[in-house]
Amino acid sequence: MSTFDQDTAEQMLTSVFAPWVQDLGLSIESLSPEGAVLRMRFSERLCRDNGVVCGQALMSLADTAMVFAVSSAGGAYRPMTTVDQTMHFLRPAVSADVLADAKVVRLGRTMAFGSVTLTTVSDSRPVAIAQLAYALLPESK
């Protein structure tokens, strides 16, 4: 098993994800065998009315954070695809950076399951919670 470290994760941000995901302004705050924490910098481009970060951006943040959590737990990135994402929006994220704390619940041979809690940097109360499942794909040859 290789080492999935901060440098590897930073490179992954530009090599694995689509350009529009890169436009979210994500950064990796921390990595551990249990998961990952990502930050999405506040931008008016991600907002609806009155500085409220839109749900689509929050769902993308949760999904992306979970890819990093699965990679960190497995020791390396491997191709995967989201097969399920359930998101509960609890309160608005207003004019603030959003943190996604992604935890791996189960990492199997062909599937991975996890949960993500989104908070703002200024308030630890959850903005949203998500449950996600991924199909782990074979390495391309």
N, CA, C and O atoms as CSV, one atom per row, in Angstrom:
chain,resi,resn,atom,element,x,y,z
A,1,MET,N,N,0.848,-1.173,0.000
A,1,MET,CA,C,0.000,0.000,0.000
A,1,MET,C,C,0.896,1.239,0.000
A,1,MET,O,O,1.817,1.342,0.809
A,2,SER,N,N,0.627,2.163,-0.896
A,2,SER,CA,C,1.436,3.371,-0.957
A,2,SER,C,C,0.956,4.386,0.068
A,2,SER,O,O,-0.065,4.193,0.729
A,3,THR,N,N,1.707,5.461,0.186
A,3,THR,CA,C,1.361,6.504,1.145
A,3,THR,C,C,0.557,7.596,0.448
A,3,THR,O,O,0.988,8.144,-0.567
A,4,PHE,N,N,-0.591,7.902,0.992
A,4,PHE,CA,C,-1.417,8.989,0.477
A,4,PHE,C,C,-1.206,10.174,1.402
A,4,PHE,O,O,-1.778,10.233,2.490
A,5,ASP,N,N,-0.377,11.122,0.962
A,5,ASP,CA,C,-0.015,12.247,1.807
A,5,ASP,C,C,-0.541,13.566,1.227
A,5,ASP,O,O,-1.220,13.580,0.200
A,6,GLN,N,N,-0.218,14.658,1.895
A,6,GLN,CA,C,-0.694,15.982,1.501
A,6,GLN,C,C,-0.269,16.334,0.071
A,6,GLN,O,O,-1.081,16.848,-0.698
A,7,ASP,N,N,0.987,16.067,-0.296
A,7,ASP,CA,C,1.465,16.384,-1.645
A,7,ASP,C,C,0.700,15.596,-2.703
A,7,ASP,O,O,0.311,16.144,-3.734
A,8,THR,N,N,0.488,14.314,-2.441
A,8,THR,CA,C,-0.270,13.475,-3.376
A,8,THR,C,C,-1.695,13.993,-3.518
A,8,THR,O,O,-2.233,14.050,-4.624
A,9,ALA,N,N,-2.301,14.369,-2.404
A,9,ALA,CA,C,-3.673,14.892,-2.432
A,9,ALA,C,C,-3.748,16.204,-3.199
A,9,ALA,O,O,-4.681,16.411,-3.975
A,10,GLU,N,N,-2.788,17.084,-2.997
A,10,GLU,CA,C,-2.774,18.365,-3.712
A,10,GLU,C,C,-2.675,18.133,-5.223
A,10,GLU,O,O,-3.358,18.799,-6.001
A,11,GLN,N,N,-1.830,17.195,-5.631
A,11,GLN,CA,C,-1.703,16.873,-7.058
A,11,GLN,C,C,-3.009,16.305,-7.603
A,11,GLN,O,O,-3.386,16.576,-8.743
A,12,MET,N,N,-3.687,15.523,-6.788
A,12,MET,CA,C,-4.948,14.914,-7.195
A,12,MET,C,C,-6.016,15.958,-7.497
A,12,MET,O,O,-6.853,15.753,-8.376
A,13,LEU,N,N,-5.993,17.076,-6.773
A,13,LEU,CA,C,-6.977,18.138,-7.013
A,13,LEU,C,C,-6.966,18.597,-8.461
A,13,LEU,O,O,-8.016,18.928,-9.012
A,14,THR,N,N,-5.790,18.621,-9.089
A,14,THR,CA,C,-5.702,19.097,-10.465
A,14,THR,C,C,-5.681,17.981,-11.500
A,14,THR,O,O,-5.967,18.226,-12.672
A,15,SER,N,N,-5.347,16.759,-11.090
A,15,SER,CA,C,-5.213,15.684,-12.082
A,15,SER,C,C,-6.432,14.780,-12.201
A,15,SER,O,O,-6.624,14.154,-13.244
A,16,VAL,N,N,-7.262,14.691,-11.165
A,16,VAL,CA,C,-8.367,13.729,-11.166
A,16,VAL,C,C,-9.716,14.399,-11.424
A,16,VAL,O,O,-10.579,13.817,-12.083
A,17,PHE,N,N,-9.903,15.601,-10.917
A,17,PHE,CA,C,-11.229,16.224,-10.932
A,17,PHE,C,C,-11.429,17.141,-12.129
A,17,PHE,O,O,-10.481,17.722,-12.658
A,18,ALA,N,N,-12.681,17.256,-12.540
A,18,ALA,CA,C,-13.057,18.104,-13.666
A,18,ALA,C,C,-12.738,19.572,-13.366
A,18,ALA,O,O,-12.707,19.969,-12.201
A,19,PRO,N,N,-12.504,20.373,-14.396
A,19,PRO,CA,C,-12.189,21.792,-14.187
A,19,PRO,C,C,-13.230,22.537,-13.350
A,19,PRO,O,O,-12.867,23.414,-12.567
A,20,TRP,N,N,-14.506,22.211,-13.497
A,20,TRP,CA,C,-15.520,22.942,-12.719
A,20,TRP,C,C,-15.420,22.601,-11.228
A,20,TRP,O,O,-15.776,23.429,-10.389
A,21,VAL,N,N,-14.942,21.400,-10.882
A,21,VAL,CA,C,-14.707,21.067,-9.476
A,21,VAL,C,C,-13.515,21.872,-8.967
A,21,VAL,O,O,-13.527,22.356,-7.835
A,22,GLN,N,N,-12.494,22.014,-9.796
A,22,GLN,CA,C,-11.341,22.830,-9.433
A,22,GLN,C,C,-11.757,24.287,-9.198
A,22,GLN,O,O,-11.155,24.975,-8.374
A,23,ASP,N,N,-12.763,24.753,-9.905
A,23,ASP,CA,C,-13.259,26.123,-9.746
A,23,ASP,C,C,-13.925,26.360,-8.390
A,23,ASP,O,O,-14.182,27.509,-8.030
A,24,LEU,N,N,-14.210,25.296,-7.631
A,24,LEU,CA,C,-14.815,25.458,-6.305
A,24,LEU,C,C,-13.833,26.036,-5.285
A,24,LEU,O,O,-14.242,26.435,-4.194
A,25,GLY,N,N,-12.549,26.086,-5.626
A,25,GLY,CA,C,-11.555,26.645,-4.714
A,25,GLY,C,C,-11.315,25.779,-3.495
A,25,GLY,O,O,-11.237,26.289,-2.377
A,26,LEU,N,N,-11.197,24.473,-3.696
A,26,LEU,CA,C,-11.023,23.541,-2.586
A,26,LEU,C,C,-9.565,23.459,-2.143
A,26,LEU,O,O,-8.644,23.621,-2.943
A,27,SER,N,N,-9.382,23.207,-0.863
A,27,SER,CA,C,-8.056,22.920,-0.325
A,27,SER,C,C,-8.194,21.803,0.701
A,27,SER,O,O,-9.244,21.617,1.316
A,28,ILE,N,N,-7.092,21.064,0.865
A,28,ILE,CA,C,-7.089,19.951,1.812
A,28,ILE,C,C,-6.584,20.463,3.145
A,28,ILE,O,O,-5.451,20.932,3.254
A,29,GLU,N,N,-7.435,20.369,4.164
A,29,GLU,CA,C,-7.065,20.817,5.507
A,29,GLU,C,C,-6.339,19.721,6.267
A,29,GLU,O,O,-5.363,19.994,6.966
A,30,SER,N,N,-6.807,18.474,6.138
A,30,SER,CA,C,-6.154,17.363,6.831
A,30,SER,C,C,-6.539,16.039,6.194
A,30,SER,O,O,-7.579,15.909,5.547
A,31,LEU,N,N,-5.659,15.056,6.400
A,31,LEU,CA,C,-5.861,13.678,5.934
A,31,LEU,C,C,-5.518,12.740,7.079
A,31,LEU,O,O,-4.603,13.004,7.860
A,32,SER,N,N,-6.266,11.635,7.174
A,32,SER,CA,C,-5.961,10.606,8.162
A,32,SER,C,C,-6.478,9.277,7.633
A,32,SER,O,O,-7.221,9.255,6.652
A,33,PRO,N,N,-6.103,8.175,8.259
A,33,PRO,CA,C,-6.637,6.882,7.823
A,33,PRO,C,C,-8.158,6.786,7.962
A,33,PRO,O,O,-8.780,5.935,7.327
A,34,GLU,N,N,-8.755,7.638,8.774
A,34,GLU,CA,C,-10.212,7.617,8.967
A,34,GLU,C,C,-10.949,8.531,7.985
A,34,GLU,O,O,-12.153,8.375,7.780
A,35,GLY,N,N,-10.229,9.488,7.374
A,35,GLY,CA,C,-10.939,10.409,6.491
A,35,GLY,C,C,-10.128,11.607,6.074
A,35,GLY,O,O,-8.898,11.579,6.054
A,36,ALA,N,N,-10.857,12.678,5.738
A,36,ALA,CA,C,-10.224,13.899,5.238
A,36,ALA,C,C,-11.114,15.095,5.566
A,36,ALA,O,O,-12.329,14.964,5.714
A,37,VAL,N,N,-10.484,16.257,5.675
A,37,VAL,CA,C,-11.211,17.512,5.835
A,37,VAL,C,C,-10.800,18.432,4.695
A,37,VAL,O,O,-9.616,18.706,4.500
A,38,LEU,N,N,-11.791,18.905,3.942
A,38,LEU,CA,C,-11.554,19.848,2.859
A,38,LEU,C,C,-12.223,21.172,3.175
A,38,LEU,O,O,-13.216,21.219,3.900
A,39,ARG,N,N,-11.673,22.248,2.626
A,39,ARG,CA,C,-12.231,23.589,2.768
A,39,ARG,C,C,-12.645,24.095,1.386
A,39,ARG,O,O,-11.905,23.950,0.414
A,40,MET,N,N,-13.829,24.685,1.314
A,40,MET,CA,C,-14.284,25.381,0.111
A,40,MET,C,C,-14.328,26.869,0.460
A,40,MET,O,O,-15.138,27.307,1.277
A,41,ARG,N,N,-13.444,27.630,-0.174
A,41,ARG,CA,C,-13.396,29.059,0.095
A,41,ARG,C,C,-14.679,29.734,-0.372
A,41,ARG,O,O,-15.229,29.404,-1.423
A,42,PHE,N,N,-15.144,30.688,0.432
A,42,PHE,CA,C,-16.350,31.426,0.072
A,42,PHE,C,C,-16.113,32.224,-1.199
A,42,PHE,O,O,-15.064,32.842,-1.380
A,43,SER,N,N,-17.107,32.198,-2.069
A,43,SER,CA,C,-17.099,32.999,-3.294
A,43,SER,C,C,-18.544,33.328,-3.653
A,43,SER,O,O,-19.426,32.475,-3.557
A,44,GLU,N,N,-18.774,34.541,-4.058
A,44,GLU,CA,C,-20.117,34.938,-4.512
A,44,GLU,C,C,-20.573,34.086,-5.695
A,44,GLU,O,O,-21.773,33.920,-5.916
A,45,ARG,N,N,-19.615,33.543,-6.457
A,45,ARG,CA,C,-19.955,32.693,-7.614
A,45,ARG,C,C,-20.663,31.409,-7.191
A,45,ARG,O,O,-21.325,30.771,-8.010
A,46,LEU,N,N,-20.531,31.024,-5.925
A,46,LEU,CA,C,-21.146,29.792,-5.420
A,46,LEU,C,C,-22.469,30.054,-4.715
A,46,LEU,O,O,-23.053,29.144,-4.127
A,47,CYS,N,N,-22.943,31.294,-4.771
A,47,CYS,CA,C,-24.095,31.692,-3.958
A,47,CYS,C,C,-25.371,31.852,-4.754
A,47,CYS,O,O,-25.377,32.076,-5.965
A,48,ARG,N,N,-26.444,31.725,-4.010
A,48,ARG,CA,C,-27.763,32.109,-4.480
A,48,ARG,C,C,-27.977,33.532,-3.990
A,48,ARG,O,O,-27.138,34.400,-4.230
A,49,ASP,N,N,-29.059,33.777,-3.326
A,49,ASP,CA,C,-29.377,35.108,-2.820
A,49,ASP,C,C,-28.698,35.364,-1.479
A,49,ASP,O,O,-28.511,34.442,-0.684
A,50,ASN,N,N,-28.337,36.593,-1.238
A,50,ASN,CA,C,-27.870,37.051,0.077
A,50,ASN,C,C,-26.672,36.286,0.636
A,50,ASN,O,O,-26.584,36.082,1.847
A,51,GLY,N,N,-25.758,35.863,-0.222
A,51,GLY,CA,C,-24.552,35.202,0.259
A,51,GLY,C,C,-24.730,33.774,0.729
A,51,GLY,O,O,-23.852,33.239,1.408
A,52,VAL,N,N,-25.852,33.134,0.384
A,52,VAL,CA,C,-26.100,31.745,0.777
A,52,VAL,C,C,-25.449,30.815,-0.256
A,52,VAL,O,O,-25.784,30.853,-1.440
A,53,VAL,N,N,-24.517,29.984,0.216
A,53,VAL,CA,C,-23.845,29.030,-0.671
A,53,VAL,C,C,-24.883,28.022,-1.162
A,53,VAL,O,O,-25.631,27.451,-0.368
A,54,CYS,N,N,-24.920,27.810,-2.478
A,54,CYS,CA,C,-25.958,26.963,-3.074
A,54,CYS,C,C,-25.744,25.480,-2.750
A,54,CYS,O,O,-24.619,25.035,-2.521
A,55,GLY,N,N,-26.832,24.742,-2.736
A,55,GLY,CA,C,-26.810,23.323,-2.421
A,55,GLY,C,C,-25.959,22.506,-3.374
A,55,GLY,O,O,-25.328,21.532,-2.966
A,56,GLN,N,N,-25.938,22.896,-4.648
A,56,GLN,CA,C,-25.134,22.155,-5.625
A,56,GLN,C,C,-23.653,22.211,-5.265
A,56,GLN,O,O,-22.943,21.212,-5.382
A,57,ALA,N,N,-23.189,23.378,-4.828
A,57,ALA,CA,C,-21.780,23.511,-4.432
A,57,ALA,C,C,-21.502,22.683,-3.179
A,57,ALA,O,O,-20.457,22.039,-3.078
A,58,LEU,N,N,-22.429,22.698,-2.231
A,58,LEU,CA,C,-22.254,21.917,-1.004
A,58,LEU,C,C,-22.228,20.414,-1.303
A,58,LEU,O,O,-21.430,19.681,-0.717
A,59,MET,N,N,-23.086,19.958,-2.199
A,59,MET,CA,C,-23.096,18.532,-2.557
A,59,MET,C,C,-21.799,18.142,-3.254
A,59,MET,O,O,-21.260,17.062,-3.012
A,60,SER,N,N,-21.301,19.017,-4.115
A,60,SER,CA,C,-20.033,18.738,-4.798
A,60,SER,C,C,-18.877,18.694,-3.814
A,60,SER,O,O,-17.992,17.846,-3.933
A,61,LEU,N,N,-18.875,19.603,-2.838
A,61,LEU,CA,C,-17.852,19.591,-1.802
A,61,LEU,C,C,-17.890,18.276,-1.031
A,61,LEU,O,O,-16.847,17.659,-0.814
A,62,ALA,N,N,-19.065,17.844,-0.619
A,62,ALA,CA,C,-19.195,16.592,0.140
A,62,ALA,C,C,-18.697,15.402,-0.679
A,62,ALA,O,O,-17.966,14.556,-0.165
A,63,ASP,N,N,-19.086,15.338,-1.931
A,63,ASP,CA,C,-18.688,14.237,-2.804
A,63,ASP,C,C,-17.171,14.218,-2.985
A,63,ASP,O,O,-16.543,13.164,-2.887
A,64,THR,N,N,-16.595,15.369,-3.246
A,64,THR,CA,C,-15.150,15.456,-3.463
A,64,THR,C,C,-14.380,15.120,-2.190
A,64,THR,O,O,-13.368,14.421,-2.244
A,65,ALA,N,N,-14.851,15.610,-1.052
A,65,ALA,CA,C,-14.184,15.309,0.220
A,65,ALA,C,C,-14.177,13.811,0.483
A,65,ALA,O,O,-13.204,13.270,1.007
A,66,MET,N,N,-15.265,13.146,0.119
A,66,MET,CA,C,-15.335,11.701,0.368
A,66,MET,C,C,-14.358,10.943,-0.520
A,66,MET,O,O,-13.821,9.922,-0.091
A,67,VAL,N,N,-14.111,11.404,-1.734
A,67,VAL,CA,C,-13.105,10.765,-2.592
A,67,VAL,C,C,-11.740,10.836,-1.917
A,67,VAL,O,O,-10.985,9.864,-1.935
A,68,PHE,N,N,-11.425,11.982,-1.321
A,68,PHE,CA,C,-10.157,12.107,-0.601
A,68,PHE,C,C,-10.133,11.223,0.649
A,68,PHE,O,O,-9.098,10.641,0.971
A,69,ALA,N,N,-11.245,11.119,1.345
A,69,ALA,CA,C,-11.310,10.272,2.538
A,69,ALA,C,C,-11.083,8.805,2.177
A,69,ALA,O,O,-10.332,8.107,2.859
A,70,VAL,N,N,-11.726,8.337,1.114
A,70,VAL,CA,C,-11.559,6.948,0.674
A,70,VAL,C,C,-10.117,6.708,0.240
A,70,VAL,O,O,-9.532,5.674,0.564
A,71,SER,N,N,-9.546,7.657,-0.488
A,71,SER,CA,C,-8.157,7.524,-0.935
A,71,SER,C,C,-7.201,7.491,0.250
A,71,SER,O,O,-6.266,6.691,0.278
A,72,SER,N,N,-7.436,8.358,1.224
A,72,SER,CA,C,-6.588,8.392,2.407
A,72,SER,C,C,-6.708,7.099,3.206
A,72,SER,O,O,-5.703,6.561,3.670
A,73,ALA,N,N,-7.921,6.602,3.368
A,73,ALA,CA,C,-8.140,5.356,4.116
A,73,ALA,C,C,-7.511,4.165,3.407
A,73,ALA,O,O,-7.008,3.248,4.056
A,74,GLY,N,N,-7.538,4.178,2.075
A,74,GLY,CA,C,-6.980,3.070,1.309
A,74,GLY,C,C,-5.494,3.189,1.036
A,74,GLY,O,O,-4.876,2.246,0.542
A,75,GLY,N,N,-4.910,4.343,1.352
A,75,GLY,CA,C,-3.481,4.531,1.144
A,75,GLY,C,C,-3.087,5.005,-0.233
A,75,GLY,O,O,-1.910,5.249,-0.495
A,76,ALA,N,N,-4.078,5.140,-1.135
A,76,ALA,CA,C,-3.803,5.608,-2.495
A,76,ALA,C,C,-5.123,5.900,-3.187
A,76,ALA,O,O,-6.169,5.372,-2.813
A,77,TYR,N,N,-5.055,6.748,-4.200
A,77,TYR,CA,C,-6.244,6.984,-5.014
A,77,TYR,C,C,-6.448,5.792,-5.931
A,77,TYR,O,O,-5.499,5.246,-6.493
A,78,ARG,N,N,-7.702,5.404,-6.068
A,78,ARG,CA,C,-8.070,4.453,-7.108
A,78,ARG,C,C,-9.365,4.945,-7.723
A,78,ARG,O,O,-10.155,5.606,-7.049
A,79,PRO,N,N,-9.597,4.635,-8.990
A,79,PRO,CA,C,-10.823,5.114,-9.628
A,79,PRO,C,C,-12.059,4.641,-8.866
A,79,PRO,O,O,-12.122,3.503,-8.402
A,80,MET,N,N,-13.030,5.528,-8.748
A,80,MET,CA,C,-14.285,5.212,-8.061
A,80,MET,C,C,-15.382,6.063,-8.662
A,80,MET,O,O,-15.117,7.087,-9.293
A,81,THR,N,N,-16.610,5.633,-8.463
A,81,THR,CA,C,-17.740,6.417,-8.932
A,81,THR,C,C,-18.807,6.439,-7.854
A,81,THR,O,O,-19.056,5.439,-7.180
A,82,THR,N,N,-19.426,7.585,-7.707
A,82,THR,CA,C,-20.481,7.744,-6.712
A,82,THR,C,C,-21.696,6.942,-7.151
A,82,THR,O,O,-22.159,7.092,-8.282
A,83,VAL,N,N,-22.218,6.094,-6.274
A,83,VAL,CA,C,-23.433,5.349,-6.593
A,83,VAL,C,C,-24.623,5.835,-5.773
A,83,VAL,O,O,-25.772,5.553,-6.110
A,84,ASP,N,N,-24.344,6.566,-4.693
A,84,ASP,CA,C,-25.440,7.111,-3.893
A,84,ASP,C,C,-24.919,8.280,-3.065
A,84,ASP,O,O,-23.825,8.223,-2.503
A,85,GLN,N,N,-25.721,9.343,-2.999
A,85,GLN,CA,C,-25.419,10.469,-2.121
A,85,GLN,C,C,-26.734,11.010,-1.590
A,85,GLN,O,O,-27.594,11.454,-2.351
A,86,THR,N,N,-26.874,10.966,-0.284
A,86,THR,CA,C,-28.048,11.531,0.370
A,86,THR,C,C,-27.576,12.694,1.224
A,86,THR,O,O,-26.685,12.545,2.061
A,87,MET,N,N,-28.181,13.853,1.005
A,87,MET,CA,C,-27.739,15.066,1.692
A,87,MET,C,C,-28.919,15.680,2.421
A,87,MET,O,O,-30.008,15.820,1.864
A,88,HIS,N,N,-28.689,16.042,3.665
A,88,HIS,CA,C,-29.693,16.749,4.451
A,88,HIS,C,C,-29.143,18.133,4.760
A,88,HIS,O,O,-28.108,18.275,5.410
A,89,PHE,N,N,-29.851,19.151,4.283
A,89,PHE,CA,C,-29.456,20.539,4.510
A,89,PHE,C,C,-30.132,21.013,5.792
A,89,PHE,O,O,-31.357,20.988,5.909
A,90,LEU,N,N,-29.314,21.447,6.751
A,90,LEU,CA,C,-29.822,21.767,8.076
A,90,LEU,C,C,-29.982,23.263,8.319
A,90,LEU,O,O,-30.887,23.685,9.039
A,91,ARG,N,N,-29.112,24.060,7.724
A,91,ARG,CA,C,-29.187,25.513,7.844
A,91,ARG,C,C,-28.303,26.112,6.759
A,91,ARG,O,O,-27.448,25.412,6.215
A,92,PRO,N,N,-28.483,27.373,6.433
A,92,PRO,CA,C,-27.696,27.954,5.340
A,92,PRO,C,C,-26.244,28.216,5.739
A,92,PRO,O,O,-25.939,28.514,6.894
A,93,ALA,N,N,-25.372,28.097,4.762
A,93,ALA,CA,C,-23.979,28.531,4.902
A,93,ALA,C,C,-23.928,29.915,4.266
A,93,ALA,O,O,-24.087,30.054,3.053
A,94,VAL,N,N,-23.708,30.928,5.081
A,94,VAL,CA,C,-23.804,32.302,4.607
A,94,VAL,C,C,-22.445,32.996,4.690
A,94,VAL,O,O,-21.851,33.098,5.763
A,95,SER,N,N,-21.973,33.463,3.559
A,95,SER,CA,C,-20.771,34.306,3.465
A,95,SER,C,C,-19.595,33.787,4.282
A,95,SER,O,O,-18.937,34.557,4.982
A,96,ALA,N,N,-19.324,32.481,4.197
A,96,ALA,CA,C,-18.224,31.891,4.969
A,96,ALA,C,C,-17.640,30.693,4.227
A,96,ALA,O,O,-18.324,30.039,3.440
A,97,ASP,N,N,-16.361,30.418,4.493
A,97,ASP,CA,C,-15.764,29.185,3.997
A,97,ASP,C,C,-16.512,28.013,4.625
A,97,ASP,O,O,-17.012,28.109,5.746
A,98,VAL,N,N,-16.581,26.907,3.887
A,98,VAL,CA,C,-17.262,25.705,4.375
A,98,VAL,C,C,-16.237,24.584,4.510
A,98,VAL,O,O,-15.417,24.367,3.618
A,99,LEU,N,N,-16.294,23.876,5.637
A,99,LEU,CA,C,-15.441,22.718,5.882
A,99,LEU,C,C,-16.248,21.442,5.706
A,99,LEU,O,O,-17.392,21.355,6.152
A,100,ALA,N,N,-15.649,20.456,5.055
A,100,ALA,CA,C,-16.269,19.137,4.878
A,100,ALA,C,C,-15.417,18.117,5.606
A,100,ALA,O,O,-14.281,17.852,5.210
A,101,ASP,N,N,-15.962,17.546,6.668
A,101,ASP,CA,C,-15.285,16.524,7.451
A,101,ASP,C,C,-15.818,15.169,7.002
A,101,ASP,O,O,-16.903,14.749,7.404
A,102,ALA,N,N,-15.035,14.493,6.162
A,102,ALA,CA,C,-15.454,13.227,5.549
A,102,ALA,C,C,-14.836,12.056,6.297
A,102,ALA,O,O,-13.623,12.010,6.503
A,103,LYS,N,N,-15.674,11.115,6.699
A,103,LYS,CA,C,-15.233,9.934,7.440
A,103,LYS,C,C,-15.633,8.673,6.677
A,103,LYS,O,O,-16.762,8.557,6.202
A,104,VAL,N,N,-14.704,7.737,6.565
A,104,VAL,CA,C,-14.997,6.447,5.954
A,104,VAL,C,C,-15.673,5.567,7.001
A,104,VAL,O,O,-15.142,5.358,8.091
A,105,VAL,N,N,-16.843,5.061,6.655
A,105,VAL,CA,C,-17.578,4.162,7.543
A,105,VAL,C,C,-17.171,2.719,7.271
A,105,VAL,O,O,-16.986,1.930,8.198
A,106,ARG,N,N,-17.033,2.383,5.986
A,106,ARG,CA,C,-16.609,1.033,5.595
A,106,ARG,C,C,-15.890,1.112,4.263
A,106,ARG,O,O,-16.384,1.719,3.313
A,107,LEU,N,N,-14.727,0.499,4.201
A,107,LEU,CA,C,-13.963,0.417,2.965
A,107,LEU,C,C,-13.795,-1.051,2.621
A,107,LEU,O,O,-13.044,-1.774,3.275
A,108,GLY,N,N,-14.504,-1.481,1.584
A,108,GLY,CA,C,-14.432,-2.866,1.156
A,108,GLY,C,C,-13.587,-3.015,-0.093
A,108,GLY,O,O,-12.866,-2.100,-0.489
A,109,ARG,N,N,-13.689,-4.181,-0.704
A,109,ARG,CA,C,-12.911,-4.474,-1.908
A,109,ARG,C,C,-13.495,-3.780,-3.129
A,109,ARG,O,O,-12.757,-3.318,-3.999
A,110,THR,N,N,-14.848,-3.706,-3.193
A,110,THR,CA,C,-15.499,-3.129,-4.368
A,110,THR,C,C,-16.400,-1.944,-4.053
A,110,THR,O,O,-16.875,-1.264,-4.963
A,111,MET,N,N,-16.637,-1.694,-2.770
A,111,MET,CA,C,-17.512,-0.589,-2.360
A,111,MET,C,C,-16.893,0.148,-1.176
A,111,MET,O,O,-16.143,-0.417,-0.379
A,112,ALA,N,N,-17.240,1.439,-1.093
A,112,ALA,CA,C,-16.852,2.250,0.063
A,112,ALA,C,C,-18.060,3.063,0.506
A,112,ALA,O,O,-18.870,3.492,-0.315
A,113,PHE,N,N,-18.169,3.266,1.813
A,113,PHE,CA,C,-19.289,4.016,2.388
A,113,PHE,C,C,-18.734,5.055,3.349
A,113,PHE,O,O,-17.749,4.813,4.047
A,114,GLY,N,N,-19.379,6.212,3.374
A,114,GLY,CA,C,-18.885,7.246,4.270
A,114,GLY,C,C,-19.937,8.274,4.619
A,114,GLY,O,O,-21.050,8.269,4.093
A,115,SER,N,N,-19.547,9.160,5.529
A,115,SER,CA,C,-20.416,10.253,5.942
A,115,SER,C,C,-19.602,11.545,5.947
A,115,SER,O,O,-18.397,11.537,6.198
A,116,VAL,N,N,-20.280,12.646,5.665
A,116,VAL,CA,C,-19.640,13.954,5.623
A,116,VAL,C,C,-20.486,14.932,6.430
A,116,VAL,O,O,-21.708,14.985,6.290
A,117,THR,N,N,-19.817,15.696,7.267
A,117,THR,CA,C,-20.476,16.773,7.990
A,117,THR,C,C,-19.909,18.093,7.480
A,117,THR,O,O,-18.695,18.292,7.483
A,118,LEU,N,N,-20.779,18.988,7.047
A,118,LEU,CA,C,-20.366,20.307,6.571
A,118,LEU,C,C,-20.654,21.346,7.643
A,118,LEU,O,O,-21.748,21.388,8.207
A,119,THR,N,N,-19.663,22.179,7.916
A,119,THR,CA,C,-19.814,23.294,8.847
A,119,THR,C,C,-19.174,24.525,8.201
A,119,THR,O,O,-18.445,24.406,7.217
A,120,THR,N,N,-19.448,25.696,8.757
A,120,THR,CA,C,-18.707,26.879,8.323
A,120,THR,C,C,-17.535,27.078,9.275
A,120,THR,O,O,-17.537,26.553,10.389
A,121,VAL,N,N,-16.545,27.829,8.840
A,121,VAL,CA,C,-15.370,28.043,9.686
A,121,VAL,C,C,-15.713,28.861,10.925
A,121,VAL,O,O,-14.997,28.807,11.924
A,122,SER,N,N,-16.793,29.609,10.863
A,122,SER,CA,C,-17.148,30.484,11.985
A,122,SER,C,C,-18.163,29.869,12.949
A,122,SER,O,O,-18.505,30.479,13.962
A,123,ASP,N,N,-18.653,28.647,12.631
A,123,ASP,CA,C,-19.700,28.055,13.458
A,123,ASP,C,C,-19.617,26.533,13.327
A,123,ASP,O,O,-19.673,26.009,12.214
A,124,SER,N,N,-19.487,25.831,14.427
A,124,SER,CA,C,-19.328,24.377,14.376
A,124,SER,C,C,-20.639,23.618,14.215
A,124,SER,O,O,-20.635,22.396,14.067
A,125,ARG,N,N,-21.774,24.343,14.243
A,125,ARG,CA,C,-23.054,23.647,14.027
A,125,ARG,C,C,-23.138,23.191,12.571
A,125,ARG,O,O,-22.782,23.948,11.668
A,126,PRO,N,N,-23.605,21.963,12.329
A,126,PRO,CA,C,-23.652,21.462,10.952
A,126,PRO,C,C,-24.560,22.290,10.034
A,126,PRO,O,O,-25.662,22.695,10.401
A,127,VAL,N,N,-24.050,22.516,8.844
A,127,VAL,CA,C,-24.806,23.129,7.755
A,127,VAL,C,C,-25.575,22.030,7.023
A,127,VAL,O,O,-26.731,22.202,6.637
A,128,ALA,N,N,-24.895,20.893,6.845
A,128,ALA,CA,C,-25.491,19.759,6.140
A,128,ALA,C,C,-24.759,18.485,6.551
A,128,ALA,O,O,-23.617,18.528,7.008
A,129,ILE,N,N,-25.436,17.353,6.382
A,129,ILE,CA,C,-24.817,16.050,6.585
A,129,ILE,C,C,-25.134,15.199,5.361
A,129,ILE,O,O,-26.201,15.325,4.760
A,130,ALA,N,N,-24.201,14.339,5.004
A,130,ALA,CA,C,-24.374,13.506,3.819
A,130,ALA,C,C,-23.908,12.089,4.101
A,130,ALA,O,O,-22.981,11.867,4.881
A,131,GLN,N,N,-24.558,11.147,3.462
A,131,GLN,CA,C,-24.152,9.746,3.448
A,131,GLN,C,C,-23.853,9.407,1.997
A,131,GLN,O,O,-24.643,9.722,1.107
A,132,LEU,N,N,-22.719,8.767,1.756
A,132,LEU,CA,C,-22.307,8.490,0.389
A,132,LEU,C,C,-21.844,7.049,0.236
A,132,LEU,O,O,-21.370,6.429,1.187
A,133,ALA,N,N,-21.991,6.525,-0.984
A,133,ALA,CA,C,-21.496,5.193,-1.325
A,133,ALA,C,C,-20.799,5.278,-2.676
A,133,ALA,O,O,-21.238,5.998,-3.573
A,134,TYR,N,N,-19.715,4.539,-2.806
A,134,TYR,CA,C,-18.911,4.541,-4.028
A,134,TYR,C,C,-18.655,3.121,-4.494
A,134,TYR,O,O,-18.439,2.223,-3.681
A,135,ALA,N,N,-18.680,2.919,-5.801
A,135,ALA,CA,C,-18.187,1.682,-6.391
A,135,ALA,C,C,-16.704,1.909,-6.680
A,135,ALA,O,O,-16.333,2.872,-7.351
A,136,LEU,N,N,-15.864,1.016,-6.169
A,136,LEU,CA,C,-14.425,1.100,-6.411
A,136,LEU,C,C,-14.144,0.341,-7.686
A,136,LEU,O,O,-14.449,-0.847,-7.792
A,137,LEU,N,N,-13.568,1.017,-8.642
A,137,LEU,CA,C,-13.370,0.480,-9.992
A,137,LEU,C,C,-11.997,-0.161,-10.133
A,137,LEU,O,O,-11.060,0.204,-9.423
A,138,PRO,N,N,-11.879,-1.110,-11.044
A,138,PRO,CA,C,-10.556,-1.705,-11.278
A,138,PRO,C,C,-9.628,-0.657,-11.904
A,138,PRO,O,O,-10.075,0.229,-12.632
A,139,GLU,N,N,-8.349,-0.773,-11.610
A,139,GLU,CA,C,-7.349,0.119,-12.213
A,139,GLU,C,C,-7.338,-0.120,-13.718
A,139,GLU,O,O,-7.391,-1.261,-14.175
A,140,SER,N,N,-7.270,0.965,-14.480
A,140,SER,CA,C,-7.170,0.817,-15.939
A,140,SER,C,C,-5.744,0.396,-16.302
A,140,SER,O,O,-4.774,0.776,-15.647
A,141,LYS,N,N,-5.655,-0.384,-17.347
A,141,LYS,CA,C,-4.334,-0.917,-17.734
A,141,LYS,C,C,-3.783,-0.206,-18.929
A,141,LYS,O,O,-2.686,-0.526,-19.386
